[in-house]
Structure formats: C-alpha cells, structure tokens
C-alpha cells in the first residue's frame, strides 16, 4: 500500500515536471513563470533532490536536439491529459518523458551554472534611470550615474556597487545569501528591500525600506574600494572577512558609514522621508526643508553641472519644492526667487551662487 502511494506521489511529481519541461521548451517563460518554477523546485525536498540529481548528469547537448521532436510531442500529449474528458498519459510513458525532462532540466541547470561565471554589468549615465530584474527575481533600480557588477554563483549572490545609488528588492533564496559590497562595507540582505548610495569619499548611505539588513566593515577595506574607471568588482571571497560584528538595521532605519570608520548612529526615517528619498524612481526631486548645500549636490548629481555656493552663509538656507530631474534651469530660477541670492554662470559652465548685493 505504501509502495503504491509512493508511486502515485512520484507520478504526480513526474507529471508536474513534464508540464514544466513543456513550458521551458517553448522558451517563453515570463518572470512570473520563473518565480513559480523556482517555488515548485523549493516546495518539497523531493523536488530539490531530483533537480540536484539531474544537475549532476553528464548530458551531451546533442541529445537535446535529438529528442526535441519527441519532447514536443510528449508535451502536447501531456497537455491533452490535463483536459477533462481526455485520456491520461500512461505512467510508463510519463516515466519515459520524465527521463527526457531530466536531460532538459539538467542542461538548463548546467547552462545556468555556466552563466554564474559571467558577471553582469549595469550602469546609468548622468540623469539616467534603469530598472532590471536579475535571474533570481531580484529587482535592482539604478539612479543617476550609477554602476554595479552582479556576480552570482551557486553559493552566493554578490553585487559590487562601483558608484551611484541603487535600490534593491531582494528575492528570497535561503541557500544563497545576497550581498552588496560598497566603499569597503558589506551589506547582507535578510529578505528585504534597501537603498545604497556610494557618496563622496566612498561614504556609504544605507536606508532600509523593508525587512532587515546587516552592515559590516570589510577587514581589508582598501581592497573593497571600487575604482569605477577599472570597471572591476570586489573579489566575492572577501565577503566573510569583517572587522567586527555586523550591525543590524530594520525597515525605516538609515545609517551613514564613512570610509574606514565605524558607522554613525542609526537614524529613524519616516515613511514620508523615504518617499521623498525615492522620488527619483518617478523622475522627480522632492525637497522639504532641505539645506541649500544638499540641493546643490543634487543638482550636480542629476545634471552634471557644477554648482558652487560662493557665500557659505547661504549653505544652511532651507528649501522645499518638487521638480523633474531634468528641470535644472527651473530649479535654479526657483532658488533665485526664494532666496536673496544671485546666480552666475561662468565660462566653463560652472554655476555660482552668491548673496545678492541689491537685496
């Protein structure tokens, strides 16, 4: 009786595997399909063990071509078997199809493993924006003038932030930790969403919008500082070498971690403040009681234009308003009208802000 039950359960797994293979064979898997496929693999240890066993098979890629017609026909018959009133595929044929499916899945996983060794580089120009879904379902959004290198392996997922600012929405994978290396720091995701900015002097700004993360300083921070002109990533093997116990941040918290120094005190951030921080996702700059010095930095980040405050007493003036990221001139006009300042553009294109003499 137990044997019959086991065979029935195995045949169900076989049928499901056949259905997945049929869909994989079409080459038209959507991100949602891939998420569902991963969920099926992880749903039961039996599924995972079967896949791992298949991944160890030594399959000749030519076999795939030889079986393509048979597999397509088998997939067609399997689809018919799921329609009410249609005759089911026999268990014997199902097992035969399962054998072919093992080859297909084995090849798929070998190709996936091959792709692990090929880092993916993503970048944006000044004023640019990019949203990219990675192979594991993680979504990364790159803000202006940003660059990352993604290096996935069977053991871990590592993203090296070379410059700029990136929002990560991390897909869960208990077997492969997700790490971001930036400015001599290591950020470990614990099923979460978080924003990382590599500012001047390799200062790391970390804001957690969902879940939890850990922040640690690499034991060899000099090797952890990325040179954007070299387009090189940090050696992922460094991820375990840290100076001290990591600190943990939860949703609604932010911290600034200077280069080769302990992080500053963790701050609480309101939902509204996080919304303003992420306004660039919608192509906007949202200022609220923001120091003029910070507004000036944002103008440079998004336009590439150098803006300098000549009279430093202006630096702490507070400014508010919402502008499109490309509306630099409109933003400068608003600053001129809001404060007692003069704006001058000199020959090299630099914009100078100084106290108005006629005010």
N, C-alpha and C positions, 0 to 999 in steps of 0.2 A: 504493500500500500504506500509506504513511504517512498519507495522507488518510483512508483507511478506518479506520485505528487511531485517528486523532484524532476522527473522527466517532463511533466506538464509545465512546471515553472520554467525549466530550461527552454522548452519550446516557445514559451511566451517571450523570453529574453531574445531567443533567436529571431522570432517574428519582428520584434521591435528593432533589433539590429538590422534586419533586412530592410525594414522601412527606412531607417536612417541611411543605409547604404544607397538605396534607390534615390533618396533626395540628394545625398552627397554627389552621386554620379551625374546629376544634372548640372552641377557647377553653379547653381543659382541659389545658394544659401544666403539668406539675409542675416544681418546681425542678430535679429530675434531668433532665427532658426539656430544659429551657432550657440546662442545662450541656452536654448532648450536642449541642444545636443550635449553641451557640457553638463547641464543639470542631469540628464539621463545617465551619463557616464558616472557621475558622482552620487547618484541616488542610492546605489547599492554596492557593497564591496564586490559582489559577483560581477557587476558591470565593469568596475575598475580593474579587477584581476584579469578579466577576459581581455580588456583592451591592452593592459600591460603585457599579457602573454603574447598577444598578437604583435605588439610593437617589437618583440624580440625575434620575430620570424625573419629569416633571410629570404626576402621575396625579390625575384627578378622583375624589373619594371615591364619587361616584355609580356609577362603573364597577364598584366592588366589589359594590354591591348588584345591579347588572345581571347580573353574572357569577356570583353566589352559587350559583344552581341548577346552572349548567353546571360550576362548580368542584366542587360536591359530587358530581355525577355522575362527573366525571373522577376525583376522589379515590377513589370507590367502585370504578371500573374499574381504577385503579392498584393498589388493594389486592388485587383479584382476580388481577392479573397476577403478584403475588408468591407466589401459592399454587401449589404443584406441580401440574402437570396442567392448569392453566388457560392459555388463550391470552394471550400477551403483548400489551400495548398497542403499536400501531404507532409507529414513530419519528415519522411525520408528526403523529399525534395527540399524541405526547409533546411535540413542539416547540410545538404549539398550547397544550397545557396549561402548558408552561414559560412561554409568554408571559403567560398568566393568572397564573401563580405569581409572575412578576416584579412584576406590579401589586400583588399581595397583600403580597409582601415589601417592595416599595417603600413602600407605605402604612404597613406595620408600622414600618419604619425612620424614616419621617417622623414618625410618632406618637412613636417613641422619642426622636427629636431634639427634638420639642416638649416632652416630659417633662423633658429636660435643663434647661430654663429654669425649672422649678418646684422650688425647694428643698423637701426633706423634713425636717420637724422631729420628733424623737423625744425623749421625756422620761420620767422616772420621778419619783414622789413619794418622800417620806422613807420608807424601809423597803421601797421598791418594787424591782422587777426586770423587765427587758424584754429579750427576745431577738428580733432582727429580721434577716431576710435581705434584703439590698438587691438591686436589679435585676441587678447584675453577678455575683451569687452570694456576695459578701462577707457575712459574718455579724458583726453587732455585738451585744454584750451590755452593757446599761446597768445599773450598780449603783445603789444608793440615791441619790435626789435628784440625778439626772444629766440633762443636756440637751445634745443635739447638733443641728446643722443640716447636712444632707447636700446638697451641690451638685455634680451630675455634669454634665459637658459632653462633647463629642466628643474633647477633648484631655486632660482630666484628671478625677480624682475627688477631691473635697475634702470633708473633714468638719471642721466647726468645733466644738470642744468648749467649750461655754459654762460648764459646771460639772459636778462629779462625777467619775465613773470609768467607763471603757468598755474592754472587751476587744474587739479587732479581729482577725478571722480573714479575711485579705485574699485575694480571688480574683485570680489572675494575669491581667494584661492588659498586654502589653508596649507597647501603643500609648497607654495612658492611665495615667500614674503615679497612685498613691494617696497622698494627703497628709492629715495631721491637723494642724490649726492650733490651738494652745492656749497661753495665757499668754505670747504674744509669741514662741513657738517654732514651728518647722516640723519635723514628723516625716514622713520619706519611707519608705514600705514597699518592701521589695525581695522580695516574695513571702513573706509571713510572718504570724505572729500575735504581738500585743503588747498590753500593758495600759498605758493612760494615765490618770493621775489628776491633776486640777487641784485642788491643795490651797490652803491659806490663802495670801494674798498672791500669788496667781497662780503659785505654785511648781508646776512640772511634775515628776511622778514617772513615769518610763518604765521598764517591765520587758519584756524580750523573751522570749517563751516558745518561739518557733520562727522559724528563718530569720534575717534581718538587717534592721536599720533604720538610717536616718541621722537625726541630730538636729542642727538648726541654729537659730541665733537670727535672727529677722527683723530686717532693717535698720531698720524702723520699728516697734519693739516696742509703742509706745503704741497704735498702730492695731490691733495684734494682740491686745490685751487685750479680751476679750469682756465685755460687760455683760449679764448674764442677764436683767435686767429689761427690756432693749430687744429681746430675742429676735432679735438680729441676728448674722449671720455675718461672718467676715472676708472682705474682697474677695479672691477666689481669685487675682487677678492679682498679688497680693503674694508668691506662693509662690516666686518666683525671686530676691527681694531679701533676701539674708542678709549678716550682718556678717563672717563668716569661713567657712573651710572646715568643712563638717559633720563631726561625729564619728560613727563607726560602732559599733553595738552588735550583738552576736550573741546567739543563744539562751543563756539562763542568765545574762544580764547585766542590771544595773539602774543607773540614774543619776537623780540629782535635779538639776533645772535651776531655780535661783531666777530671779525676775523681773529682767530687765535685767542679768544676770550670767552669767559662764561656768558651764557645768555642773560639778558636783562630780566627783570621781574615780569612774570606772566600777567598780561592785562585781560580784563573782561571787555568784550566788544559787543555792543548792542546789535540787534538784528538790522536796525536801520543803518548803522555804521557799516556793517558788512555789505548791505545792499549798495551803498554808495561806493564802497571799495571795488565792488564787482560791476559797476555801471559800464565799464569798458566792454563787457560782453554785448551790450546793446549799442556800442559805438558812441558812448557818452562819457563826459567828465562831469562828475557831480561833486560840487564843493559846498561845504556847510561849515561856516565859521573856521575856514581853513587859513592858516598863516600864508601871507603872500610869498614867503620863501618857498613853501611847498607847492603853491600854484605855479610858480616859475619853473620848478623842477618838472612838473607835469607837462607844461607847455613844451619844454625841450624834449621830454620823452616821446611825445606823440607827434611832434612836428619836425624834430631835428634842428630847429632853430635855437641858437644860443641866446639866452635871455639873462641879463645880469642886473642885479639891484645895485645901483651906484651908491645911494644913501642908505646905509644899513638900518637906520631907524624905521625904514619902510618894511623891513623884513617881517615884523610881527603883526602888521596890519591884518585884519581878518576879512575874509572874502567869502561870498556864497553865490551860487548860481549853477545852472546846468547847461552844458554846451556840447555840441557834437565834436568828436575828436579832431575833425579836420577844420574846425572853425577858429583857427588861430587868430586871425585878424579881428574877428568879432569879440573874442575873449580879451584881446589886448585893448580894444576900444572900451569894453566894459570896465576893465581895470582903470583906465584913464578917467572915465566918468565917475567911478565910485570913490576914487581917492584923489588927493591933491598932488598928483604926480604928472610928470612929462614923460613921453615915450619918444625915443630917438633911435632910428636905425642907421648904423654907421656903414661904411663902405664894404666891410666884409660880411655884412648881413646880420651882425650881432645887434640885438635889441637892448637898449639901455633904459632902465627905469630910475628916475631921479625925482626929488621933491620939486614941485613946481615953484618957480620964482615969482609967479604972478598970483599965487593962491592967497 
